[in-house]
Amino acid sequence: PWASPGAMPGHLKHFYSNAAMLKLPSRREREYAREVREKRSKYPLKNNAGHLK
């Protein structure tokens, strides 16, 4: 409804030329391997086990 059928090819050509400018570049490779970091506890660990003596 916003354009006549004869004008659609021109609109689509303009649309595709604009869409090419918006295409993102490909992702670059990582410089280092991914790793899972250890989750820190909110509370300190009790190192001495007094119940084992």
Buried (B, 14 or more C-beta within 10 A) or exposed (E): EEEEEEEEEEEEEEEEEEEEEEEEEEEEEEEEEEEEEEEEEEEEEEEEEEEEE
